[in-house]
Amino acid sequence: MLIIQNGQDESLITQARVVREKVFIGEQGIDPDLEYDTLDPQCIHFVGTIGDSPVTTARLRPIEETVGKVERVATIQDFRGNGYAKEIMLEIERVAKHHHLHELRLGAQLTALPFYEKLGYEAYGPEFLDADLPHRMMKKTW
């Protein structure tokens, strides 16, 4: 069973980085200097674990008074297809509402657009490159 925790403590950030390293650096070849930015301390981190192992993660960063940005959504390859990223996203939305955020934005890799669309996110703006991967901005308001 997936257990999701969220917070800003260093141990949670460390667990999140385990997942991010495997997915973004290992699988996608993203430069570690791009992956490990200085924004982690400003974010609420979400980590889903199976047993003691982190398998999925994301972070939420407030960017305006009522707007948050979802970043670094990742699930380790062997655990994909189980709905874990959806569970993380729903938990982010619950926490965002608790913090009086009324809109979430994210930069989605083009391959992930259908996933976010199923969750009610809408693409906007032109395609852009982030870490040499094509993305589109998406948002969801309530």
trRosetta pair geometry for C-beta under 8 A, 3 or more apart (Angstrom, degrees):
i j d omega theta_ij theta_ji phi_ij phi_ji
1 50 7.4 155 68 -125 28 74
2 48 4.7 -4 -170 -173 110 114
2 49 7.2 140 -153 65 59 33
2 50 6.2 -42 -94 -75 60 79
2 55 7.4 -101 -117 58 99 123
2 56 7.4 -1 -144 30 130 124
2 82 7.7 146 -45 124 128 124
2 84 5.5 174 -103 -117 154 95
2 87 5.9 111 99 84 147 164
3 48 6.9 152 74 -153 38 59
3 49 5.2 -25 61 60 93 87
3 50 7.9 153 16 -85 80 31
4 46 6.1 -2 -170 -172 105 95
4 47 7.1 163 -147 83 58 38
4 48 4.7 -26 -91 -93 79 79
4 49 8.0 164 -85 14 33 67
4 87 6.3 -160 -47 138 138 108
4 88 6.3 176 -121 -99 132 64
4 91 5.0 -133 131 -60 155 169
5 12 6.2 -127 110 -114 114 118
5 46 7.4 169 86 -148 42 49
5 47 5.6 -13 58 59 88 88
5 49 7.4 9 5 2 104 110
6 12 7.5 94 -156 -166 23 152
6 44 5.5 31 174 165 110 103
6 45 6.5 177 -148 86 63 45
6 46 4.7 -18 -97 -96 97 71
6 47 7.6 161 -86 17 48 64
6 91 6.8 -179 -41 147 130 120
6 95 6.0 -76 103 -79 169 156
7 12 5.1 141 67 -3 94 163
7 44 6.8 -48 -127 -152 7 78
7 45 6.6 -28 69 54 46 83
8 12 7.2 -72 -86 61 0 130
8 13 7.6 23 -170 -48 43 107
8 41 7.1 65 -171 -157 110 49
8 43 7.1 159 -111 87 91 49
8 44 6.1 -68 -62 -108 87 53
8 45 6.6 126 -100 10 41 92
9 12 5.1 90 65 9 78 103
9 13 7.3 -146 101 -5 40 90
10 13 5.5 -54 -147 38 37 113
10 14 6.3 43 153 -24 67 103
11 14 5.5 -49 -150 32 33 116
11 15 6.7 33 151 -17 63 102
12 15 5.7 -51 -150 36 35 111
12 16 6.4 38 150 -21 65 104
12 45 4.9 153 132 84 110 125
12 47 5.6 -161 -159 1 83 129
13 16 5.5 -52 -148 36 33 114
13 17 6.3 35 153 -22 65 105
13 40 5.4 80 -140 178 127 127
13 45 5.5 -179 -85 -32 61 164
14 17 5.7 -55 -150 34 30 112
14 18 7.0 41 149 -29 61 95
15 18 5.7 -42 -159 18 37 116
15 19 7.4 29 150 -9 63 99
15 47 4.6 51 109 -145 122 162
15 49 7.2 -48 -173 -73 140 112
15 54 4.1 149 179 -59 95 145
15 57 7.4 169 119 -89 80 128
16 19 6.1 -60 -163 38 38 106
16 20 6.1 31 148 -15 72 113
16 45 4.8 -97 -45 -166 150 127
16 46 7.7 90 -98 64 117 38
16 47 5.2 -116 -71 -79 76 107
16 54 7.0 -128 -74 -172 29 154
16 57 4.2 137 -136 -154 78 147
16 59 6.8 63 -163 -60 155 102
16 72 7.2 61 171 129 116 136
17 20 5.3 -54 -136 44 38 112
17 21 5.8 45 161 -27 69 103
17 36 7.3 37 -128 -98 118 102
18 21 6.1 -54 -149 31 22 111
18 22 6.8 17 154 -13 58 107
18 54 5.1 116 69 61 123 127
19 22 6.0 -61 -153 37 31 107
19 23 6.1 9 160 -3 69 115
19 47 7.3 174 -3 -132 135 90
19 54 5.2 -103 -42 130 106 110
19 55 6.7 92 -102 169 118 11
19 56 6.4 126 -142 -121 155 11
19 57 4.3 154 64 3 145 120
19 74 5.2 154 142 97 104 112
19 75 7.3 -35 -165 -119 123 23
19 76 5.8 -106 -134 -49 83 90
20 23 6.1 -65 -137 48 28 99
20 24 5.2 -12 -177 17 71 119
20 25 7.3 63 135 -5 69 95
20 35 6.0 151 154 -177 115 120
20 57 6.3 -72 -45 73 86 139
20 72 5.7 -21 -103 -167 123 115
20 74 5.6 134 -96 35 56 153
21 24 7.1 -51 -103 53 14 85
21 25 4.9 -28 -154 35 54 125
21 26 6.4 62 143 -20 62 101
21 32 7.8 17 -120 -111 86 100
21 35 7.5 121 -92 137 55 155
22 25 7.5 18 -26 54 8 84
22 26 4.8 -29 -154 28 38 139
22 27 6.8 40 148 -17 59 100
22 74 7.9 151 72 152 83 132
22 76 5.4 10 101 -114 145 93
22 77 7.7 -126 146 -1 112 89
23 26 6.9 30 -17 51 10 94
23 27 5.3 -30 -154 28 39 124
23 28 6.7 22 150 -4 60 107
23 74 3.9 177 59 -165 162 128
23 75 7.1 99 -86 59 143 27
23 76 6.5 -121 -58 -94 98 46
23 77 7.4 159 -102 -40 80 77
24 27 7.2 2 -48 52 9 87
24 28 5.3 -42 -148 46 40 121
24 30 4.5 -37 165 35 89 134
24 35 5.0 142 112 -111 137 126
24 72 7.5 -56 -43 -138 144 82
24 74 6.4 -84 -36 -90 92 149
24 131 7.7 -12 -168 146 107 171
25 28 7.4 0 -36 57 9 78
25 29 7.3 38 -168 -123 36 13
25 30 5.6 -83 -87 63 49 80
25 31 7.9 -20 -117 146 86 5
25 32 5.5 30 -110 -78 132 79
25 35 5.7 -70 -59 -18 97 163
27 77 6.5 146 -87 -51 142 120
28 131 7.6 60 132 124 124 131
28 133 6.9 -20 -174 -65 126 143
30 34 5.6 -107 173 75 99 119
30 35 5.2 109 115 -58 120 106
30 131 4.6 -2 -128 -177 106 142
30 133 7.8 -50 -83 -15 104 123
31 34 4.5 82 71 5 93 104
31 35 7.0 -172 91 -8 47 87
31 131 7.0 -157 26 -141 83 98
32 35 5.3 -57 -140 40 38 112
32 36 5.7 6 171 6 75 110
33 36 6.9 -59 -126 52 21 87
34 37 7.3 -9 -180 -61 36 92
34 131 5.0 142 135 -100 153 103
35 131 7.7 53 -64 -104 71 146
36 40 7.7 -22 -156 -30 66 128
37 40 7.2 152 76 -24 69 80
38 41 7.6 -31 169 21 63 101
39 42 5.2 -63 -166 41 67 113
39 43 6.0 63 141 -32 88 111
39 59 8.0 136 118 118 105 148
39 61 6.1 -19 171 -102 121 150
39 71 7.6 16 104 73 142 163
40 43 5.8 -69 -149 31 33 113
40 45 7.4 15 -158 -65 84 120
40 59 7.2 -102 -123 -120 61 162
42 61 5.6 49 113 -136 102 104
42 62 7.7 -116 163 43 98 77
43 59 4.0 21 165 176 144 120
43 60 6.1 142 -162 67 86 39
43 61 4.6 -53 -98 -77 88 86
43 71 7.2 -90 -116 51 144 116
44 59 6.6 156 77 -160 45 69
44 60 4.6 -14 57 59 99 99
44 61 7.8 -176 19 -73 67 41
44 95 6.4 -150 122 145 155 146
45 57 7.0 -17 -174 -163 92 105
45 58 7.9 167 -155 90 53 39
45 59 5.0 -29 -103 -104 62 92
46 57 6.3 153 87 -155 65 54
46 58 4.9 -4 56 60 114 79
46 59 6.8 -175 15 -87 78 37
46 60 7.1 59 -21 -12 110 98
46 88 5.2 132 125 -155 133 95
46 91 5.9 144 -142 96 137 123
46 92 6.0 -90 -31 -71 156 89
46 95 7.8 -161 -78 9 117 150
47 54 5.1 -49 -171 -129 114 114
47 56 7.4 149 -159 85 44 54
47 57 5.0 -7 -105 -103 66 92
48 54 7.2 107 74 -153 44 65
48 55 5.8 -60 99 63 91 83
48 56 4.0 3 47 59 119 100
48 57 7.0 -148 19 -66 74 47
48 75 8.0 -13 58 -111 126 92
48 84 5.3 177 102 -169 159 107
48 87 6.5 91 -99 91 145 119
48 88 5.7 -101 -30 -72 122 101
49 52 6.6 -30 180 -164 131 15
49 53 6.0 151 -156 76 84 37
49 54 5.2 -51 -93 -91 84 48
49 55 6.5 126 -126 7 32 85
50 53 5.6 -21 65 64 76 95
50 55 5.3 27 2 -15 103 138
50 79 7.1 -167 -9 -117 138 135
54 57 6.5 24 175 -55 118 110
55 75 6.4 20 146 -155 77 77
55 76 5.0 -92 -152 26 65 113
55 79 4.2 46 -178 1 125 175
55 84 6.3 -61 109 -171 110 167
56 74 6.9 -173 -147 98 56 50
56 75 4.2 -10 -103 -104 95 83
56 76 7.2 -112 -66 7 56 74
56 79 6.6 -125 -48 109 94 134
56 84 4.2 -179 -31 140 155 121
56 85 5.9 -146 -151 -75 133 59
56 87 7.7 95 89 64 154 101
56 88 5.4 -136 135 -43 120 136
57 72 6.6 -33 116 130 101 100
57 73 7.5 -168 97 -136 53 33
57 74 5.6 -3 57 57 85 87
57 75 8.0 167 18 -79 56 48
57 88 7.1 152 -155 -131 8 151
58 70 6.0 -7 175 -169 124 95
58 71 7.1 143 -170 75 75 38
58 72 5.9 156 -139 87 45 70
58 73 4.2 9 -101 -97 109 69
58 74 7.3 158 -74 16 65 59
58 85 7.8 98 -45 -146 122 75
58 88 5.0 127 8 153 120 129
58 89 7.1 69 1 -76 168 60
58 92 6.1 -53 98 -63 134 137
59 70 7.5 152 81 -156 45 50
59 71 5.1 -28 67 68 94 89
59 72 5.1 31 15 48 101 117
60 68 5.1 5 -174 173 97 133
60 69 7.4 152 -156 75 51 42
60 70 5.9 -22 -100 -99 71 64
60 71 7.7 162 -88 22 24 77
60 92 5.3 161 -65 -149 124 103
60 95 6.6 172 28 93 163 124
60 96 6.3 -140 -155 -74 147 95
60 104 7.8 -61 -131 -128 104 112
61 68 6.5 149 75 -162 36 78
61 69 4.9 -23 64 60 92 93
61 71 6.2 10 3 6 114 123
62 67 7.4 113 -158 85 62 51
62 68 5.3 -50 -96 -102 50 79
62 69 7.9 138 -125 15 5 75
62 99 7.4 -116 -77 141 118 139
62 101 7.0 -140 -110 -86 88 122
63 67 5.4 -53 65 104 89 100
63 68 6.6 129 9 -133 82 25
63 69 4.8 54 -26 -18 129 111
63 105 7.3 -52 36 44 143 121
64 67 3.9 35 47 38 104 109
66 100 6.5 -76 -117 136 83 81
66 101 5.6 144 -174 -137 51 46
66 102 4.5 2 165 21 117 98
66 103 6.5 71 124 19 86 88
67 101 6.3 111 -107 -153 10 98
67 102 7.4 -47 -75 58 57 68
67 103 4.7 -20 -112 73 82 103
67 104 7.5 160 -161 -92 63 26
67 105 6.5 20 -179 -5 109 109
68 96 5.1 -126 26 -124 147 113
68 99 7.5 76 -58 83 134 130
68 101 4.5 -6 -15 -145 108 160
68 103 7.4 171 29 91 62 55
68 104 5.3 -22 73 -111 91 74
68 105 7.4 -179 93 26 43 71
69 104 7.3 140 -106 -163 22 65
69 105 5.1 -32 -108 73 75 90
69 106 6.4 136 -167 -87 67 54
70 73 6.4 27 152 -48 107 113
70 89 7.3 35 -149 -123 158 81
70 92 5.8 65 -108 162 117 158
70 104 5.5 37 -23 179 108 115
70 105 7.3 -174 19 84 76 37
70 106 4.2 -33 65 -81 95 118
71 106 6.9 -174 -72 -131 47 87
71 107 7.7 25 -109 33 78 92
73 85 6.1 78 173 -150 109 107
73 88 6.8 156 -138 102 92 135
73 89 7.2 23 -126 -73 136 94
73 106 7.3 18 -11 -157 126 145
73 112 7.7 132 86 -164 125 158
74 85 8.0 -119 129 -102 5 110
75 79 5.5 -121 172 89 101 99
75 80 5.1 129 103 -85 123 75
75 84 5.3 127 -119 81 132 118
75 85 5.0 -96 -33 -56 127 99
76 79 5.0 59 70 21 87 109
76 80 7.6 -142 91 -36 40 80
77 80 5.9 -37 -153 -4 36 116
79 82 6.0 -61 177 19 69 130
79 84 5.9 4 145 6 110 153
80 84 7.7 -104 -109 37 37 109
80 85 7.7 11 -126 -17 76 116
83 86 4.8 -51 -165 42 72 120
83 87 6.0 79 136 -28 84 97
84 87 5.5 -51 -150 33 36 113
84 88 6.5 38 152 -19 66 101
85 88 5.6 -49 -149 35 36 113
85 89 6.3 36 152 -19 66 105
85 115 6.9 -6 107 -178 136 139
86 89 5.7 -55 -147 37 32 111
86 90 6.4 31 155 -18 66 105
86 115 7.8 -131 -73 -170 85 96
86 119 6.8 -170 -131 -82 83 116
87 90 5.9 -55 -147 37 30 109
87 91 6.4 30 154 -17 64 107
88 91 5.8 -59 -151 38 30 110
88 92 6.4 34 150 -23 65 104
89 92 5.5 -49 -148 32 33 114
89 93 6.6 34 153 -18 64 102
89 116 8.0 -169 -128 -113 154 71
89 119 5.6 -42 132 -135 148 159
90 93 5.7 -50 -150 35 34 113
90 94 6.5 38 150 -21 64 102
90 119 7.9 -136 -65 -139 74 116
91 94 5.5 -49 -148 33 36 114
91 95 6.4 31 154 -14 66 105
92 95 5.9 -58 -148 41 30 107
92 96 6.0 35 152 -24 66 108
92 104 7.1 93 131 -124 113 153
93 96 5.5 -51 -141 35 31 115
93 97 6.4 32 158 -19 64 103
93 104 6.7 -91 -98 -20 76 149
93 140 7.7 -42 -106 98 117 138
94 97 6.0 -56 -154 34 28 109
94 98 6.6 30 148 -20 62 107
95 98 5.4 -53 -150 35 35 117
95 99 6.4 22 154 -8 67 108
96 99 5.9 -66 -150 46 30 102
96 101 4.0 -70 -178 62 88 125
96 104 5.8 -46 -129 -70 171 112
97 100 7.6 40 -177 -79 35 22
97 101 6.8 -86 -72 57 29 74
97 142 7.2 -31 -95 77 108 137
101 104 6.8 71 136 -68 128 76
102 141 6.1 26 145 -156 79 83
102 142 6.2 -136 -159 66 66 62
103 139 5.9 0 -175 -172 105 111
103 140 7.0 166 -151 84 59 44
103 141 4.4 -18 -100 -100 89 83
103 142 7.8 174 -79 19 48 60
104 121 7.7 -72 90 -102 100 106
104 139 6.7 166 87 -151 48 61
104 140 5.2 -2 54 54 94 92
104 141 8.0 -173 22 -77 58 43
105 137 6.4 -13 -171 -171 105 99
105 138 7.0 156 -156 83 56 48
105 139 4.6 -21 -99 -97 74 90
106 116 7.0 -147 70 -122 130 147
106 121 7.1 -36 40 -142 110 152
106 137 7.4 158 85 -153 36 55
106 138 5.4 -17 63 60 83 95
106 139 7.7 162 18 -83 63 46
107 128 7.6 -63 -147 68 120 112
107 130 5.7 80 140 -22 144 158
107 135 4.6 25 171 169 96 143
107 136 7.4 173 -154 85 60 24
107 137 5.7 -36 -99 -95 67 61
107 138 7.7 155 -102 16 18 78
108 112 4.7 -132 -172 85 101 107
108 113 5.5 128 117 -80 136 59
108 115 7.9 -174 -151 62 132 98
108 116 5.2 -102 -91 -5 152 149
108 121 7.5 127 -39 117 141 147
108 123 7.5 -91 45 -99 125 95
108 135 6.1 149 75 -154 35 82
108 136 5.8 -20 60 61 90 75
108 137 7.8 126 15 -127 78 12
108 138 5.1 25 -7 -4 121 126
109 112 4.8 78 62 8 82 108
109 133 5.5 -30 -120 145 104 126
109 134 7.1 89 -155 82 64 58
109 135 5.7 -54 -93 -96 38 76
110 113 5.8 -17 -161 -21 44 114
110 127 7.1 10 -77 -131 117 115
110 134 4.8 4 -19 103 123 106
110 135 6.8 -136 -39 -100 70 24
110 136 6.5 81 -92 -8 71 98
112 115 4.9 -49 -168 36 71 121
112 116 6.1 61 140 -16 89 102
113 116 6.1 -65 -150 42 32 103
113 117 6.0 34 156 -24 69 110
113 123 6.2 -2 -140 -65 114 129
113 136 6.4 34 -93 43 116 126
113 138 7.4 167 -127 -69 72 134
114 117 5.5 -53 -141 36 33 115
114 118 6.5 39 158 -24 64 101
115 118 6.1 -59 -161 29 27 111
115 119 7.1 13 147 -8 61 108
116 119 5.5 -61 -155 41 41 109
116 121 4.0 -40 160 51 100 135
116 138 5.2 59 136 135 148 170
117 120 7.7 98 -175 -34 32 8
117 121 6.2 -89 -82 66 35 75
117 122 7.5 71 -116 -95 76 41
117 123 7.6 -32 -78 -24 100 94
117 138 8.0 -114 -66 -137 63 137
119 140 7.2 -66 120 -72 91 153
120 140 5.1 79 109 -127 94 123
121 138 4.1 49 159 160 120 122
121 139 6.4 152 -153 70 83 14
121 140 4.6 -74 -94 -50 66 103
122 138 6.3 161 77 -154 29 77
122 139 6.2 -31 58 60 80 68
122 140 7.2 131 8 -82 75 59
123 136 4.6 8 -148 135 114 137
123 137 7.0 118 -156 80 61 50
123 138 5.2 -42 -91 -94 53 83
124 136 7.6 141 49 168 31 98
124 137 5.5 -49 69 90 76 101
124 138 7.1 133 14 -109 75 32
124 139 6.3 -15 13 12 124 107
125 128 7.7 -17 131 -19 114 113
125 136 6.8 160 76 -163 82 75
125 137 4.6 32 44 36 128 120
126 136 7.8 -129 129 -121 23 81
127 134 5.5 -7 -177 -165 116 103
127 135 7.0 145 -160 74 65 39
127 136 5.6 -49 -102 -78 61 84
128 134 7.5 144 78 -149 26 56
128 135 5.5 -33 70 66 76 91
128 136 7.5 127 20 -96 76 37
128 137 7.8 34 19 -31 119 87
129 132 5.8 1 -175 -120 118 24
129 133 6.7 133 -152 57 70 28
129 134 6.2 -43 -94 -90 65 48
129 135 7.0 125 -124 15 16 90
130 133 6.1 -37 70 61 67 83
130 135 4.8 13 11 -6 112 142
